[in-house]
Amino acid sequence: MTLSYEFLITRADEAATEAHEASLDNVRQRALRSEAAWRVMAARTRNMEREREKARLEQERRKIAEQRDQAPPALAKFT
């Protein structure tokens, strides 16, 4: 199961709310650790999404360049 950035941030926000509302110190600390972990996972997910998009764009760029290089000379000047 792939976790989305939005899902992870929502869980982090819920943990932050739990920490803010906690009356017991150990509960507050647990919620803060949970919030930090969710935010790290969200950041990693966002970075992975960005890297995938960069790779997709690079693959598309290479494909276009390859098609251009293989075009007949008469058509090459129009691409």
DSSP file (Angstrom, degrees, kcal/mol; ACC not computed):
  #  RESIDUE AA STRUCTURE BP1 BP2  ACC     N-H-->O    O-->H-N    N-H-->O    O-->H-N    TCO  KAPPA ALPHA  PHI   PSI    X-CA   Y-CA   Z-CA
    1    1 A M              0   0    0      0, 0.0     2,-0.5     0, 0.0     0, 0.0   0.000 360.0 360.0 360.0 125.9    0.0    0.0    0.0
    2    2 A T        -     0   0    0      1,-0.0     2,-0.5     0, 0.0     0, 0.0  -0.750 360.0-142.3 -88.8 130.4    1.4    3.4   -1.0
    3    3 A L        -     0   0    0     -2,-0.5     2,-0.2     4,-0.0     3,-0.0  -0.791  15.0-135.8 -94.3 132.8    0.8    6.1    1.4
    4    4 A S     >  -     0   0    0     -2,-0.5     4,-2.3     1,-0.1     5,-0.2  -0.480  18.1-118.1 -85.3 157.9    0.1    9.6    0.0
    5    5 A Y  H  > S+     0   0    0      1,-0.2     4,-2.6     2,-0.2     5,-0.2   0.908 115.6  53.6 -57.4 -43.9    1.6   12.8    1.2
    6    6 A E  H  > S+     0   0    0      1,-0.2     4,-2.2     2,-0.2    -1,-0.2   0.905 108.0  49.6 -61.4 -42.9   -1.8   14.1    2.2
    7    7 A F  H  > S+     0   0    0      2,-0.2     4,-2.2     1,-0.2    -1,-0.2   0.935 112.6  47.5 -60.3 -46.8   -2.5   11.0    4.3
    8    8 A L  H  X S+     0   0    0     -4,-2.3     4,-2.2     1,-0.2    -2,-0.2   0.897 111.9  48.6 -65.4 -41.6    0.8   11.3    6.1
    9    9 A I  H  X S+     0   0    0     -4,-2.6     4,-2.7     2,-0.2    -1,-0.2   0.881 109.1  54.3 -66.2 -37.5    0.4   15.0    6.8
   10   10 A T  H  X S+     0   0    0     -4,-2.2     4,-2.3    -5,-0.2    -2,-0.2   0.930 109.1  47.6 -60.9 -44.8   -3.1   14.4    8.2
   11   11 A R  H  X S+     0   0    0     -4,-2.2     4,-2.3     2,-0.2    -2,-0.2   0.901 111.5  51.2 -63.2 -40.0   -1.7   11.8   10.6
   12   12 A A  H  X S+     0   0    0     -4,-2.2     4,-2.3     1,-0.2    -2,-0.2   0.919 110.1  48.9 -63.0 -43.1    1.1   14.2   11.6
   13   13 A D  H  X S+     0   0    0     -4,-2.7     4,-2.3     1,-0.2    -1,-0.2   0.888 110.3  51.4 -64.3 -38.6   -1.5   16.9   12.3
   14   14 A E  H  X S+     0   0    0     -4,-2.3     4,-2.5     2,-0.2    -1,-0.2   0.906 110.2  49.0 -64.0 -40.8   -3.6   14.5   14.3
   15   15 A A  H  X S+     0   0    0     -4,-2.3     4,-2.4     2,-0.2    -2,-0.2   0.891 109.8  52.0 -66.0 -38.4   -0.6   13.6   16.4
   16   16 A A  H  X S+     0   0    0     -4,-2.3     4,-2.4     2,-0.2    -2,-0.2   0.905 110.3  48.5 -63.5 -41.1    0.3   17.3   16.9
   17   17 A T  H  X S+     0   0    0     -4,-2.3     4,-2.2     2,-0.2    -2,-0.2   0.918 110.4  51.3 -63.5 -43.6   -3.3   17.9   18.1
   18   18 A E  H  X S+     0   0    0     -4,-2.5     4,-1.1     1,-0.2    -2,-0.2   0.912 110.7  48.7 -59.9 -42.4   -3.1   14.9   20.5
   19   19 A A  H  < S+     0   0    0     -4,-2.4     3,-0.4     1,-0.2    -1,-0.2   0.913 110.9  50.2 -63.9 -42.5    0.2   16.2   21.9
   20   20 A H  H  < S+     0   0    0     -4,-2.4    -1,-0.2     1,-0.2    -2,-0.2   0.860 116.0  42.0 -63.8 -35.9   -1.3   19.7   22.4
   21   21 A E  H  < S+     0   0    0     -4,-2.2    -1,-0.2    -5,-0.2    -2,-0.2   0.564  88.8 113.6 -89.4  -9.2   -4.3   18.3   24.2
   22   22 A A     <  -     0   0    0     -4,-1.1    -3,-0.0    -3,-0.4    -4,-0.0  -0.379  43.9-170.5 -68.9 137.4   -2.5   15.7   26.3
   23   23 A S        +     0   0    0     -2,-0.1     2,-0.4     5,-0.0    -1,-0.1   0.673  69.5  74.0 -97.3 -22.3   -2.4   16.3   30.0
   24   24 A L  S  > S-     0   0    0      1,-0.1     4,-2.4     2,-0.0     5,-0.2  -0.782  76.0-140.7 -95.4 135.0    0.1   13.6   30.8
   25   25 A D  H  > S+     0   0    0     -2,-0.4     4,-2.8     1,-0.2     5,-0.2   0.892 101.7  51.9 -61.2 -41.9    3.7   14.3   29.9
   26   26 A N  H  > S+     0   0    0      1,-0.2     4,-2.0     2,-0.2    -1,-0.2   0.863 110.7  48.6 -66.3 -33.7    4.4   10.7   28.6
   27   27 A V  H  > S+     0   0    0      2,-0.2     4,-2.4     1,-0.2    -1,-0.2   0.908 111.8  49.9 -68.9 -42.4    1.3   10.9   26.3
   28   28 A R  H  X S+     0   0    0     -4,-2.4     4,-2.3     2,-0.2    -2,-0.2   0.929 111.6  48.0 -60.4 -46.6    2.5   14.3   25.0
   29   29 A Q  H  X S+     0   0    0     -4,-2.8     4,-2.3     2,-0.2    -1,-0.2   0.899 111.1  50.4 -63.5 -41.2    6.0   13.0   24.3
   30   30 A R  H  X S+     0   0    0     -4,-2.0     4,-2.4     1,-0.2    -1,-0.2   0.922 111.4  48.5 -62.3 -43.7    4.7    9.9   22.5
   31   31 A A  H  X S+     0   0    0     -4,-2.4     4,-2.8     1,-0.2    -2,-0.2   0.881 110.3  51.5 -65.7 -37.9    2.4   12.0   20.3
   32   32 A L  H  X S+     0   0    0     -4,-2.3     4,-2.4     2,-0.2    -1,-0.2   0.894 110.5  48.5 -66.1 -39.3    5.3   14.4   19.5
   33   33 A R  H  X S+     0   0    0     -4,-2.3     4,-2.3     2,-0.2    -2,-0.2   0.908 112.2  49.8 -64.6 -40.8    7.5   11.4   18.5
   34   34 A S  H  X S+     0   0    0     -4,-2.4     4,-2.6     2,-0.2    -2,-0.2   0.927 109.6  50.6 -63.3 -45.4    4.6   10.1   16.4
   35   35 A E  H  X S+     0   0    0     -4,-2.8     4,-2.4     1,-0.2    -2,-0.2   0.931 110.3  49.9 -57.7 -46.6    4.2   13.5   14.7
   36   36 A A  H  X S+     0   0    0     -4,-2.4     4,-2.2     1,-0.2    -1,-0.2   0.911 110.9  49.3 -60.4 -42.8    7.9   13.7   13.9
   37   37 A A  H  X S+     0   0    0     -4,-2.3     4,-2.4     1,-0.2    -1,-0.2   0.919 111.1  49.1 -64.3 -43.6    7.8   10.2   12.4
   38   38 A W  H  X S+     0   0    0     -4,-2.6     4,-2.4     1,-0.2    -1,-0.2   0.902 111.1  50.4 -62.2 -40.4    4.8   11.0   10.2
   39   39 A R  H  X S+     0   0    0     -4,-2.4     4,-2.5    -5,-0.2    -1,-0.2   0.884 109.2  50.8 -67.9 -37.3    6.4   14.2    9.0
   40   40 A V  H  X S+     0   0    0     -4,-2.2     4,-2.4     2,-0.2    -1,-0.2   0.933 111.6  48.1 -63.0 -44.8    9.6   12.4    8.1
   41   41 A M  H  X S+     0   0    0     -4,-2.4     4,-2.4     1,-0.2    -2,-0.2   0.896 111.3  51.1 -62.4 -39.2    7.6    9.9    6.1
   42   42 A A  H  X S+     0   0    0     -4,-2.4     4,-2.6     2,-0.2    -2,-0.2   0.920 110.1  49.0 -64.2 -43.7    5.6   12.7    4.4
   43   43 A A  H  X S+     0   0    0     -4,-2.5     4,-2.6     2,-0.2    -2,-0.2   0.913 111.8  48.8 -62.5 -42.8    8.9   14.4    3.4
   44   44 A R  H  X S+     0   0    0     -4,-2.4     4,-2.5     2,-0.2    -1,-0.2   0.909 111.4  50.1 -63.0 -41.5   10.3   11.2    2.0
   45   45 A T  H  X S+     0   0    0     -4,-2.4     4,-2.4     2,-0.2    -2,-0.2   0.926 111.3  48.0 -63.3 -45.0    7.1   10.6    0.1
   46   46 A R  H  X S+     0   0    0     -4,-2.6     4,-2.3     2,-0.2    -2,-0.2   0.919 112.5  48.9 -62.7 -43.2    7.1   14.1   -1.4
   47   47 A N  H  X S+     0   0    0     -4,-2.6     4,-2.5     1,-0.2    -1,-0.2   0.910 110.9  50.3 -62.6 -41.3   10.8   13.8   -2.3
   48   48 A M  H  X S+     0   0    0     -4,-2.5     4,-2.5     1,-0.2    -2,-0.2   0.906 109.4  51.2 -64.0 -41.3   10.1   10.4   -3.9
   49   49 A E  H  X S+     0   0    0     -4,-2.4     4,-2.1     2,-0.2    -1,-0.2   0.910 111.1  48.4 -62.1 -41.8    7.2   11.9   -5.9
   50   50 A R  H  X S+     0   0    0     -4,-2.3     4,-2.5     2,-0.2    -2,-0.2   0.917 111.5  49.1 -64.5 -43.6    9.4   14.7   -7.1
   51   51 A E  H  X S+     0   0    0     -4,-2.5     4,-2.5     1,-0.2    -2,-0.2   0.892 110.1  51.4 -64.7 -39.5   12.2   12.3   -8.2
   52   52 A R  H  X S+     0   0    0     -4,-2.5     4,-2.5     2,-0.2    -1,-0.2   0.913 110.7  48.6 -62.6 -42.0    9.8   10.1  -10.0
   53   53 A E  H  X S+     0   0    0     -4,-2.1     4,-2.6     2,-0.2    -2,-0.2   0.909 111.0  50.0 -65.6 -41.8    8.4   13.1  -11.9
   54   54 A K  H  X S+     0   0    0     -4,-2.5     4,-2.4     1,-0.2    -2,-0.2   0.918 112.1  48.2 -61.2 -42.9   12.0   14.2  -12.8
   55   55 A A  H  X S+     0   0    0     -4,-2.5     4,-2.5     2,-0.2    -2,-0.2   0.900 111.0  50.8 -64.9 -40.7   12.8   10.7  -14.0
   56   56 A R  H  X S+     0   0    0     -4,-2.5     4,-2.3     2,-0.2    -2,-0.2   0.924 111.7  47.2 -62.6 -44.6    9.6   10.6  -16.1
   57   57 A L  H  X S+     0   0    0     -4,-2.6     4,-2.6     2,-0.2    -2,-0.2   0.895 112.2  49.9 -64.4 -40.3   10.4   14.0  -17.7
   58   58 A E  H  X S+     0   0    0     -4,-2.4     4,-2.5     2,-0.2    -2,-0.2   0.911 110.6  49.6 -64.8 -42.3   13.9   12.9  -18.4
   59   59 A Q  H  X S+     0   0    0     -4,-2.5     4,-2.2     2,-0.2    -2,-0.2   0.906 112.2  48.4 -62.8 -41.5   12.7    9.7  -20.0
   60   60 A E  H  X S+     0   0    0     -4,-2.3     4,-2.4     2,-0.2    -2,-0.2   0.909 110.6  51.2 -64.5 -42.5   10.2   11.7  -22.1
   61   61 A R  H  X S+     0   0    0     -4,-2.6     4,-2.5     1,-0.2    -2,-0.2   0.919 111.0  48.2 -61.0 -44.3   13.0   14.1  -23.2
   62   62 A R  H  X S+     0   0    0     -4,-2.5     4,-2.6     2,-0.2    -1,-0.2   0.894 110.1  52.0 -63.2 -40.3   15.3   11.3  -24.2
   63   63 A K  H  X S+     0   0    0     -4,-2.2     4,-2.4     2,-0.2    -2,-0.2   0.920 111.1  46.9 -63.0 -44.0   12.5    9.6  -26.2
   64   64 A I  H  X S+     0   0    0     -4,-2.4     4,-2.4     2,-0.2    -2,-0.2   0.914 113.0  49.2 -64.3 -43.3   11.8   12.9  -28.1
   65   65 A A  H  X S+     0   0    0     -4,-2.5     4,-2.4     2,-0.2    -2,-0.2   0.898 111.2  50.0 -63.5 -40.2   15.5   13.4  -28.8
   66   66 A E  H  X S+     0   0    0     -4,-2.6     4,-1.5     2,-0.2    -2,-0.2   0.914 111.2  48.2 -65.1 -42.9   15.8    9.8  -30.0
   67   67 A Q  H  X S+     0   0    0     -4,-2.4     4,-0.6     1,-0.2    -2,-0.2   0.895 111.9  50.3 -63.7 -39.8   12.8   10.2  -32.3
   68   68 A R  H >< S+     0   0    0     -4,-2.4     3,-0.9     1,-0.2    -2,-0.2   0.904 109.9  50.3 -64.0 -42.2   14.2   13.5  -33.6
   69   69 A D  H 3< S+     0   0    0     -4,-2.4    -1,-0.2     1,-0.2    -2,-0.2   0.775 112.6  47.3 -68.2 -25.9   17.6   11.9  -34.3
   70   70 A Q  H 3< S+     0   0    0     -4,-1.5    -1,-0.2    -5,-0.2    -2,-0.2   0.471  87.1 112.2 -94.4  -2.7   15.9    9.1  -36.2
   71   71 A A  S << S-     0   0    0     -3,-0.9     5,-0.1    -4,-0.6    -3,-0.0  -0.397  80.9 -97.3 -69.7 146.5   13.7   11.3  -38.3
   72   72 A P    >>  -     0   0    0      0, 0.0     4,-1.8     0, 0.0     3,-1.3  -0.304  37.6-110.0 -59.6 149.8   14.4   11.5  -42.1
   73   73 A P  H 3> S+     0   0    0      0, 0.0     4,-0.9     0, 0.0    -2,-0.1   0.828 117.0  58.1 -54.6 -36.3   16.6   14.5  -43.0
   74   74 A A  H 34 S+     0   0    0      1,-0.2     4,-0.1     2,-0.2     3,-0.1   0.831 114.9  36.7 -64.4 -30.9   13.7   16.2  -44.8
   75   75 A L  H X4 S+     0   0    0     -3,-1.3     3,-1.5     1,-0.1     4,-0.5   0.676  99.3  78.8 -93.0 -19.7   11.6   16.2  -41.6
   76   76 A A  H >< S+     0   0    0     -4,-1.8     3,-1.2     1,-0.3    -2,-0.2   0.842  86.6  58.8 -61.3 -34.8   14.4   16.8  -39.2
   77   77 A K  T 3< S+     0   0    0     -4,-0.9    -1,-0.3     1,-0.2    -2,-0.1   0.686 103.5  54.2 -70.5 -14.9   14.5   20.5  -39.9
   78   78 A F  T <         0   0    0     -3,-1.5    -1,-0.2     1,-0.2    -2,-0.2   0.507 360.0 360.0 -94.3  -5.9   10.9   20.8  -38.8
   79   79 A T    <         0   0    0     -3,-1.2    -1,-0.2    -4,-0.5    -2,-0.2   0.439 360.0 360.0-102.2 360.0   11.3   19.2  -35.4
